């Protein structure tokens, strides 16, 4: 019943629990100084300084409101990160004994086990489970392996053998779950983390734990030999026939790996964005604005609206500039410094320090290909809390005893405590209302709007949208207009029944008004110009007012002024110009855009224009130029279909046959491709081959049986 339920529901519950806990925690530390966290601890100090850096760079960024409150899809932002910091402070100060931390880590491992079991139970090709994203589950499993390792080491000596029979299989289960997510970035993270663990063990534990060191080195060698074998025999049936091994082997051909190419280009854009604003950056959560200003078509071919470079370090660099990036590096360094402290202690602390350092490095390495999200912080912040605890003990702070902790501060006078309690009684419900209830309620109403809209009940959908728009929440103000607009566009892409036009017009006016408000909330957001332009073009198409076309053009030209090369703006503006009968202007617009992009895509864009104009001979000629320049039309379904249709309409069945055969050779064939092949053979006069290809199409999709007489009855 929520938009993006795999993210938002969990975030709302987390905020609620933190804010309720905050009420009792503040009263606790006011009355009992021994529970106050030590802010000079490197883990706490680094975290707080990074939070301060986020706040400073947000106020000096291009969209402070978005930096603090993010959007529904991500449900992140500085306020959310602040909740994680509060969570860290609370667990660091409340859990002060080894037994308490053992219990907490066992609960963590148990929850991780349940999450993994649920994911396996869904029988997904790539395990994702509760998070609906394999990468998120993989990151949680990485932390779960580290936590299980800490539990094994941290168990009392007399219980360690028995507990090992539980934790050993549990670690293997977590590792298997991680592997079956098929997340290559986390594969690299677990390898890097285990490599660091092995190195630290060899340096600090070579005398006390020789068997462990030799075993870890052996596992590491086996790991590298296995990877080398996969790369060496990547064309073998064993590798190509296994989804996991095949995904790993693809890494050896990075130049032709689409995901790697787009990530690399995203990193380049992040660096260019940093050069624009090198001191304070664009502001947290504002990578989408930076990407739009440095738009690169090749980076956005498969995912148009990037809001992250898919590299946590690059995101921080572009969004925070040198100020934010330096404080982020300080935070990282502080955590490794705390782990390093443990490596100077006894055998058990050395093992714990090596595990913490290895797990955290694994997290950082996988972050080179992803970005931090809620599931990752579910693993990170408990580990930070435990690192705080271990550092305090290793630092000689007998601070876990009440007597020593009592020196850290004074008990507040009773009157002050009562006043604090009264203030908290008033503030806590307000915080919950603003940070939990309002965003939850607006989110649920937008979801209901979409459900009724998809069901064709337009007037009722409008009612839900009106109620959502009356909720003034910085978490959802933008999304009320933007999400409702995207949903309506899917409806307007199809003809409207005459009897629903009146309701559709009323809803369209409401949605267009809300989306214009979204532009006021986020003038640097790249989607909003495209959505408004498309909304008003559809408004003209369905409701007929020429003013709508003028407004569509206005918004789209505003978008192209920010990002002149963004293909979505150019294509939509060209459609508006063609609708107005300004064909020559539309052609010039597309050709100028194509010239800036360069081959092979420039030829494709011009070909697409001629395709829309139904000049299929010119369209096919441009597609052939793109093909000659290296564009693989068989690699994309829509591009393949457009090429084939143009070829059929232009009567060039040789080109249709060649492309279809290339598709069959390079990709898993489907009924449509075999049917296109059959049609091409038929018009080229090869009736036997046409029949064979047609029968293959029918075998995959019996709907093609209606053409039987055309191919078999001759």
C-alpha positions in Angstrom: 0.0 0.0 0.0 3.0 2.3 -0.4 5.2 3.6 -3.2 8.6 1.8 -3.1 7.4 -0.4 -0.2 10.7 -2.2 -0.1 12.3 1.0 1.1 9.8 3.4 2.6 8.0 1.1 5.0 11.2 0.0 6.7 12.5 3.6 6.9 9.2 4.8 8.5 9.4 2.0 11.2 13.1 2.8 11.8 12.5 6.5 12.3 9.6 5.7 14.7 11.7 3.4 16.8 14.6 5.8 17.0 12.4 8.7 18.0 10.6 6.8 20.7 14.0 5.5 22.0 15.4 9.0 21.9 12.8 10.1 24.4 13.9 7.6 27.0 17.6 7.8 26.2 17.8 11.6 26.7 16.2 11.2 30.1 18.6 8.3 30.9 21.8 10.3 30.1 20.4 13.3 31.9 20.0 11.3 35.1 22.9 8.9 34.8 26.2 10.3 33.4 27.7 6.9 33.2 25.5 6.2 30.2 26.7 9.2 28.2 28.8 8.3 25.1 32.4 9.5 24.9 32.4 11.9 22.0 36.2 11.8 21.7 36.0 8.2 20.6 37.3 8.1 17.0 34.2 6.2 15.8 31.8 8.8 17.3 34.0 11.8 16.4 34.4 10.7 12.8 30.7 10.0 12.4 29.6 13.4 13.9 32.1 15.3 11.8 30.9 13.7 8.7 27.3 14.6 9.6 28.4 18.2 10.2 30.0 18.1 6.7 26.8 16.9 5.2 24.9 19.8 6.9 27.4 22.5 5.8 27.6 21.3 2.2 23.8 21.0 2.0 23.2 24.6 2.9 25.8 25.6 0.3 24.5 23.2 -2.4 22.1 23.7 -5.2 19.0 22.1 -3.4 19.3 22.2 0.4 15.7 20.9 0.9 16.4 17.8 -1.1 19.7 17.3 0.7 17.9 17.1 4.0 14.8 15.2 3.1 15.5 13.3 -0.2 12.5 11.7 -2.0 10.2 8.8 -1.6 12.2 6.4 -3.8 15.4 6.8 -1.8 14.0 7.9 1.6 17.5 9.0 2.5 19.0 12.5 3.1 20.6 14.2 6.0 17.7 13.8 8.4 17.6 10.1 7.8 21.4 9.9 8.3 20.9 11.8 11.5 18.6 9.0 12.7 21.3 6.5 12.0 23.8 8.7 14.0 21.3 8.8 16.9 21.0 5.0 16.7 24.8 4.7 16.9 25.0 7.0 19.9 22.2 5.1 21.7 23.6 1.6 21.2 27.1 2.8 22.0 26.1 4.2 25.3 23.5 1.7 26.5 25.3 -1.6 25.7 28.4 -1.5 27.9 29.2 -5.2 28.7 30.4 -8.1 26.6 27.3 -10.1 27.4 25.0 -7.3 26.1 26.9 -7.1 22.9 26.9 -10.9 22.4 23.2 -10.9 22.8 22.8 -8.0 20.4 25.0 -9.6 17.7 23.2 -13.0 18.1 20.0 -11.1 17.4 21.5 -9.5 14.4 22.8 -12.9 13.1 19.4 -14.4 13.7 17.6 -11.7 11.8 20.1 -11.9 8.9 19.5 -15.7 8.8 15.7 -15.1 8.6 16.1 -12.6 5.8 18.3 -15.0 3.9 16.0 -17.9 4.3 13.1 -15.8 3.1 15.1 -14.8 0.0 15.9 -18.5 -0.8 12.2 -19.3 -0.4 11.2 -16.9 -3.2 13.1 -19.0 -5.8 14.5 -15.9 -7.5 17.1 -16.1 -10.3 19.1 -13.6 -8.3 18.3 -13.6 -4.6 16.9 -10.3 -3.4 14.3 -11.1 -0.7 12.8 -8.4 1.4 14.9 -5.7 -0.3 13.8 -6.4 -3.8 17.4 -5.7 -4.9 20.1 -8.3 -5.0 22.8 -5.8 -4.3 21.2 -4.7 -1.0 20.9 -8.3 0.2 24.5 -9.0 -0.8 25.8 -6.1 1.2 23.8 -7.2 4.3 25.2 -10.7 3.9 28.7 -9.2 3.8 28.2 -7.6 7.2 26.5 -10.8 8.5 29.6 -12.8 7.7 31.7 -10.3 9.7 29.2 -10.4 12.6 29.2 -14.2 12.7 33.0 -14.2 12.7 33.1 -11.8 15.6 30.6 -13.9 17.5 32.7 -17.0 17.0 35.8 -15.2 18.4 33.9 -13.4 21.1 32.3 -16.5 22.5 33.6 -17.7 25.9 36.4 -20.2 25.5 34.5 -23.1 27.1 31.5 -22.6 24.7 33.5 -21.9 21.5 33.6 -25.4 20.2 29.9 -25.9 20.5 29.1 -22.5 19.1 31.4 -23.2 16.2 29.1 -25.9 15.0 26.4 -23.3 14.7 28.4 -20.3 13.4 30.5 -22.3 10.9 27.5 -23.4 8.9 25.9 -20.1 9.4 28.9 -18.3 7.8 28.8 -20.7 4.9 25.0 -20.1 4.5 25.5 -16.3 4.5 28.3 -16.7 1.9 26.2 -18.9 -0.3 23.4 -16.3 -0.1 25.8 -13.6 -1.1 27.1 -15.6 -4.0 23.6 -16.3 -5.3 22.7 -12.6 -5.3 25.1 -12.6 -8.3 26.3 -9.1 -7.3 29.8 -8.7 -8.7 30.7 -5.6 -6.7 30.1 -7.4 -3.4 32.0 -10.4 -4.7 35.0 -8.0 -5.0 34.2 -6.6 -1.6 34.3 -10.0 0.1 37.5 -10.9 -1.6 39.2 -7.6 -0.6 37.9 -7.9 2.9 39.2 -11.5 3.3 42.5 -10.5 1.8 42.9 -7.7 4.4 41.9 -10.1 7.2 44.5 -12.6 6.0 47.2 -10.0 5.7 46.5 -8.6 9.2 46.3 -12.2 10.6 49.7 -12.9 9.0 51.2 -9.8 10.5 49.7 -9.8 14.0 48.8 -13.5 14.7 51.4 -15.5 12.9 52.7 -16.9 16.2 49.5 -17.3 18.1 47.3 -18.6 15.3 49.5 -20.3 12.7 46.8 -22.7 11.6 44.4 -19.9 11.0 46.9 -17.9 9.0 47.9 -20.9 6.8 44.2 -21.8 6.4 43.3 -18.2 5.4 46.2 -18.1 2.9 45.1 -21.4 1.4 41.5 -20.3 1.0 42.8 -17.1 -0.6 45.0 -19.0 -3.1 42.1 -21.3 -3.9 39.9 -18.3 -4.5 42.3 -16.7 -6.9 42.9 -19.9 -8.7 39.2 -20.4 -9.1 38.8 -16.9 -10.5 41.7 -17.4 -12.9 40.1 -20.7 -14.1 36.7 -18.9 -14.7 38.4 -16.2 -16.8 40.7 -18.7 -18.7 37.8 -20.9 -19.6 35.1 -18.3 -19.9 33.9 -19.7 -23.3 33.5 -23.3 -21.9 30.0 -24.8 -21.5 30.7 -25.0 -17.7 31.0 -21.3 -17.5 28.5 -20.1 -20.1 25.9 -22.5 -18.8 26.1 -21.2 -15.3 24.5 -17.8 -14.5 26.9 -17.0 -11.6 30.1 -18.0 -13.4 29.0 -16.3 -16.6 28.4 -13.0 -14.8 31.9 -13.3 -13.2 33.5 -14.1 -16.5 31.9 -11.0 -18.1 34.1 -8.8 -15.9 37.1 -9.8 -18.1 35.5 -7.9 -21.0 34.8 -4.6 -19.3 34.8 -2.6 -22.5 31.8 -4.4 -23.8 30.0 -4.8 -20.5 27.2 -2.2 -20.5 26.9 -1.8 -16.7 30.7 -1.3 -16.4 30.7 1.2 -19.3 27.8 3.3 -17.8 29.4 3.2 -14.3 32.7 4.4 -15.7 31.0 7.3 -17.5 29.0 8.1 -14.4 32.3 8.4 -12.5 33.7 10.7 -15.2 30.6 12.9 -14.8 31.1 12.9 -11.0 34.7 14.2 -11.5 33.5 16.8 -14.0 30.8 17.9 -11.5 33.4 18.2 -8.7 35.5 20.5 -10.9 32.5 22.8 -11.2 32.0 23.0 -7.5 35.3 21.8 -5.9 35.0 23.3 -2.4 31.4 22.4 -1.1 30.1 20.4 -4.0 26.5 20.2 -5.3 25.1 19.2 -1.9 24.1 15.8 -0.6 21.5 13.9 -2.7 22.0 16.3 -5.7 23.9 14.1 -8.0 20.9 14.1 -10.4 21.4 17.8 -10.9 25.1 17.4 -11.4 24.5 14.6 -13.9 22.0 16.7 -15.8 24.4 19.6 -16.1 27.1 17.2 -17.5 24.7 14.9 -19.4 26.3 12.1 -21.4 23.9 10.1 -23.6 26.1 6.9 -23.5 25.9 6.9 -19.7 22.1 7.2 -19.7 21.1 4.9 -22.6 19.6 2.2 -20.3 18.8 4.4 -17.2 17.8 7.9 -18.1 17.4 9.6 -14.8 20.6 8.9 -12.8 20.6 10.1 -9.2 23.9 8.4 -8.3 27.2 7.6 -10.0 27.0 4.1 -8.5 30.2 4.9 -6.6 29.9 6.1 -3.0 33.3 7.8 -3.0 32.5 9.6 -6.3 29.0 10.6 -5.0 30.6 12.1 -1.9 33.2 13.9 -3.9 30.7 15.5 -6.4 28.1 16.2 -3.8 30.3 17.4 -0.9 33.4 18.8 -2.7 36.7 18.8 -0.8 35.0 19.7 2.5 32.5 16.8 2.4 35.1 14.3 0.9 37.8 15.2 3.4 35.4 14.6 6.3 34.2 11.3 4.7 37.9 10.2 4.5 38.4 11.2 8.1 35.4 9.1 9.1 36.8 6.1 7.2 40.2 6.6 8.7 38.8 6.9 12.2 37.1 3.5 11.9 40.3 1.9 10.7 42.2 3.6 13.5 39.8 2.1 16.0 40.3 -1.3 14.5 44.1 -0.8 14.5 43.9 -0.2 18.3 42.6 -3.7 18.8 45.5 -5.2 16.8 47.9 -4.1 19.6 46.0 -6.1 22.2 45.5 -9.8 23.1 44.9 -12.6 20.7 41.1 -12.4 20.8 41.1 -8.6 20.3 43.5 -9.0 17.4 41.1 -11.4 15.7 38.2 -9.0 16.3 40.2 -6.1 14.9 41.1 -8.0 11.8 37.5 -9.0 11.2 36.2 -5.5 11.7 38.9 -4.0 9.4 38.2 -6.7 6.7 34.4 -6.3 6.9 34.6 -2.5 6.7 37.1 -2.7 3.7 34.7 -5.1 2.0 31.9 -2.6 2.5 34.0 0.2 1.1 35.0 -1.8 -2.0 31.5 -2.8 -2.8 30.6 0.9 -2.4 33.0 1.5 -5.4 30.2 0.1 -7.6 27.1 1.0 -5.5 25.9 3.7 -3.2 25.0 3.6 0.5 21.3 2.7 1.2 19.2 1.6 4.2 20.0 -2.1 4.0 23.7 -1.4 4.0 23.4 0.9 7.1 21.5 -1.9 8.8 24.9 -3.7 8.8 27.3 -0.8 9.1 26.0 1.0 12.2 25.7 -2.0 14.5 29.3 -2.8 13.5 30.3 0.8 14.3 28.6 0.5 17.7 30.6 -2.6 18.5 33.8 -1.0 17.3 33.1 1.9 19.7 32.7 -0.6 22.5 35.9 -2.5 21.8 37.9 0.6 21.3 36.8 2.0 24.7 37.9 -1.2 26.4 41.2 -1.4 24.4 41.9 2.2 25.2 42.1 1.4 28.9 38.8 3.2 29.7 37.4 1.3 32.6 34.4 3.3 31.4 32.1 0.4 31.4 32.0 0.6 35.2 29.7 3.1 36.9 32.4 4.6 39.0 34.7 5.6 36.2 31.8 6.7 34.0 30.5 8.9 36.8 33.5 11.1 36.3 32.4 11.9 32.7 29.7 14.3 33.8 27.4 15.5 36.5 23.8 14.4 37.2 21.4 17.2 36.2 19.3 18.7 38.9 15.9 17.2 39.3 14.2 20.3 38.1 16.2 20.3 34.9 15.3 16.6 34.4 11.6 17.3 34.9 11.8 20.3 32.4 13.6 18.1 29.9 10.9 15.4 30.3 8.2 18.0 29.7 9.9 19.3 26.6 10.4 15.8 25.2 6.8 14.9 25.9 5.9 17.9 23.7 8.5 17.5 21.0 8.5 13.7 20.5 5.0 13.4 19.1 5.7 16.4 16.8 8.9 14.6 15.5 7.0 11.4 14.9 4.2 13.3 13.2 6.5 15.2 10.8 9.1 12.5 10.2 6.9 9.4 10.2 3.2 10.0 10.0 3.0 12.8 7.4 5.4 11.1 4.8 3.7 7.7 5.4 0.2 9.2 4.9 1.1 11.1 1.8 2.9 8.1 0.4 -0.1 5.9 1.0 -2.5 8.4 -0.6 -0.3 8.6 -3.8 -0.3 4.9 -4.0 -4.1 4.8 -3.7 -4.3 7.5 -6.4 -2.2 5.3 -8.7 -4.3 2.2 -7.9 -7.6 3.9 -8.8 -6.0 5.6 -11.8 -4.9 2.3 -13.2 -8.3 0.9 -12.6 -9.9 3.7 -14.7 -11.6 5.4 -11.7 -10.3 8.8 -12.5 -12.6 11.0 -10.3 -11.8 8.9 -7.2 -8.1 9.0 -8.1 -8.3 12.8 -8.1 -9.8 12.7 -4.6 -6.8 10.8 -3.2 -4.4 13.2 -5.0 -6.1 16.2 -3.5 -5.8 14.8 0.0 -2.1 14.0 -0.6 -1.5 17.5 -1.9 -2.9 19.0 1.4 -0.1 17.2 3.4 2.7 19.7 3.6 5.7 17.5 4.1 9.2 18.2 2.8 9.6 14.5 2.4 6.8 14.2 -0.2 5.9 17.7 -1.5 7.9 17.1 -4.7 6.8 13.5 -5.2 3.1 14.3 -4.9 3.3 16.1 -8.2 6.1 14.1 -9.9 4.9 10.5 -9.1 1.2 11.4 -9.9 2.4 12.9 -13.3 4.4 9.8 -14.3 1.4 7.6 -13.4 -1.0 9.8 -15.5 1.4 9.9 -18.5 1.1 6.1 -18.8 -2.7 6.5 -19.1 -2.5 9.4 -21.5 -0.2 7.4 -23.8 -3.4 5.6 -24.9 -6.7 6.9 -26.4 -9.3 8.0 -23.8 -12.9 6.8 -24.0 -15.2 9.7 -24.8 -17.3 9.1 -21.6 -14.2 9.6 -19.4 -12.8 12.7 -21.0 -14.5 15.1 -18.6 -13.0 13.3 -15.6 -9.7 13.0 -17.3 -9.5 16.7 -18.0 -10.3 17.5 -14.3 -7.6 15.1 -13.2 -5.1 16.3 -15.8 -5.6 19.9 -14.6 -5.0 18.8 -11.0 -1.9 16.8 -11.9 -0.4 19.5 -14.1 -0.9 22.0 -11.3 0.8 19.8 -8.8 3.8 19.1 -11.2 4.3 22.9 -11.6 4.5 23.1 -7.8 7.1 20.3 -8.0 9.1 22.6 -10.2 8.9 25.2 -7.5 10.1 22.7 -4.9 13.0 21.4 -7.0 13.9 23.7 -10.0 17.2 21.7 -10.6 15.4 18.3 -10.8 15.9 17.1 -14.4 12.8 15.0 -14.7 10.3 17.7 -14.0 10.9 19.7 -17.3 10.4 16.6 -19.4 7.3 15.5 -17.5 5.7 18.9 -17.7 6.5 19.1 -21.4 5.0 15.7 -22.0 2.0 16.4 -19.8 1.1 19.5 -21.8 1.7 17.9 -25.1 -0.7 15.1 -24.1 -3.1 17.8 -22.8 -3.3 19.2 -26.3 -3.6 15.8 -27.9 -6.6 14.8 -25.7 -8.2 18.1 -24.8 -7.3 20.4 -27.7 -6.1 23.7 -26.3 -3.3 25.2 -28.4 -2.0 27.0 -25.2 -1.0 23.6 -23.9 1.5 23.2 -26.7 3.0 26.6 -26.0 3.5 25.6 -22.4 5.0 22.3 -23.3 7.5 24.1 -25.5 8.3 26.6 -22.8 9.1 23.9 -20.2 11.1 21.8 -22.6 13.2 24.7 -23.7 13.9 25.4 -20.0 15.1 21.9 -19.7 17.3 22.1 -22.9 18.8 25.3 -21.5 20.1 23.3 -18.6 21.1 20.1 -20.5 21.0 20.7 -24.2 22.2 17.2 -25.0 19.6 15.3 -23.0 17.8 13.1 -25.5 14.5 13.1 -23.6 14.2 16.8 -23.8 15.2 17.0 -27.5 12.8 14.2 -28.6 9.9 15.5 -26.7 10.5 19.1 -28.0 10.8 17.7 -31.5 7.4 16.0 -31.0 5.9 19.3 -29.9 7.3 21.1 -32.9 6.0 18.5 -35.3 2.6 18.7 -33.7 2.6 22.4 -34.3 3.6 21.8 -38.0 7.1 23.1 -37.5 8.8 20.2 -39.3 11.9 22.0 -40.5 12.6 23.4 -37.0 12.1 19.9 -35.6 14.5 18.4 -38.1 17.1 21.1 -37.4 16.8 20.5 -33.7 17.4 16.8 -33.9 20.2 17.1 -36.4 22.0 19.7 -34.3 21.6 17.5 -31.3 22.8 14.5 -33.2 25.9 16.4 -34.4 26.8 17.1 -30.8 26.4 13.5 -29.8 28.4 12.1 -32.7 28.4 8.7 -34.4 27.0 6.1 -34.2 24.2 7.5 -32.1 23.9 10.7 -34.3 22.8 8.5 -37.2 20.3 6.6 -35.0 18.7 9.9 -33.8 18.2 11.2 -37.3 16.9 7.8 -38.4 14.4 7.9 -35.5 13.2 11.3 -36.7 12.6 10.0 -40.2 10.9 7.0 -38.7 8.4 9.2 -36.9 7.9 11.2 -40.1 7.2 7.8 -41.8 10.0 8.3 -44.3 11.2 4.8 -43.9 13.8 4.8 -46.7 15.6 7.7 -45.2 15.2 6.2 -41.7 16.7 2.9 -42.9 19.6 4.7 -44.6 20.5 6.4 -41.3 20.2 3.2 -39.4 22.6 1.5 -41.8 25.1 4.4 -41.2 24.8 3.8 -37.4 25.3 0.1 -38.0 28.4 0.7 -40.0 29.7 3.0 -37.3 29.4 0.2 -34.7 25.9 0.3 -33.3 24.4 -3.2 -32.7 20.7 -2.9 -33.4 20.2 -6.5 -32.3 21.3 -5.7 -28.8 18.2 -3.6 -28.0 14.6 -4.8 -28.6 13.1 -1.4 -29.5 16.0 -0.5 -31.8 15.8 -3.9 -33.5 12.0 -3.6 -34.0 12.4 -0.1 -35.4 15.1 -1.2 -37.9 13.1 -4.2 -39.1 9.9 -2.2 -39.5 11.7 0.4 -41.5 13.4 -2.3 -43.6 10.0 -4.0 -44.3 8.4 -0.7 -45.3 11.3 0.3 -47.5 11.3 -3.2 -49.1 14.8 -4.0 -48.1 14.2 -7.5 -46.9 17.9 -8.4 -47.2 18.7 -6.0 -44.4 15.8 -7.4 -42.3 17.1 -11.0 -42.8 20.7 -10.0 -42.0 19.8 -8.3 -38.8 17.4 -11.0 -37.7 20.1 -13.7 -38.3 22.6 -11.6 -36.3 20.0 -11.4 -33.5 19.5 -15.1 -33.5 23.3 -15.7 -33.4 24.0 -13.2 -30.6 21.0 -13.5 -28.4 18.3 -15.9 -27.3 15.9 -15.9 -30.2 12.2 -15.3 -29.8 9.1 -15.9 -31.9 9.0 -12.3 -33.3 12.6 -12.6 -34.6 11.9 -16.0 -36.3 8.7 -14.5 -37.8 10.6 -11.5 -39.1 13.2 -13.9 -40.6 10.4 -15.9 -42.2 8.8 -12.8 -43.8 12.2 -11.7 -45.1 12.9 -15.1 -46.7 9.4 -15.1 -48.2 9.8 -11.8 -50.0 13.3 -12.8 -51.1 11.8 -15.8 -52.8 13.2 -18.6 -50.5 9.9 -20.3 -49.5 11.5 -23.3 -47.9 13.6 -21.3 -45.5 10.6 -19.0 -44.8 8.5 -22.1 -43.8 11.3 -23.4 -41.5 11.6 -20.0 -39.8 7.9 -19.7 -39.5 7.5 -23.1 -37.8 10.2 -22.0 -35.3 8.1 -18.9 -34.5 5.0 -21.0 -34.0 6.8 -23.4 -31.7 7.6 -20.5 -29.4 4.3 -18.6 -29.8 1.1 -20.2 -31.2 -0.4 -16.8 -31.9 1.5 -16.9 -35.2 -0.6 -19.8 -36.3 -3.0 -17.4 -37.9 -0.4 -16.8 -40.7 -0.1 -20.5 -41.5 -1.8 -20.2 -44.9 0.6 -17.4 -45.9 3.7 -19.6 -45.3 2.5 -23.2 -45.5 -0.6 -23.0 -47.8 1.4 -21.7 -50.8 
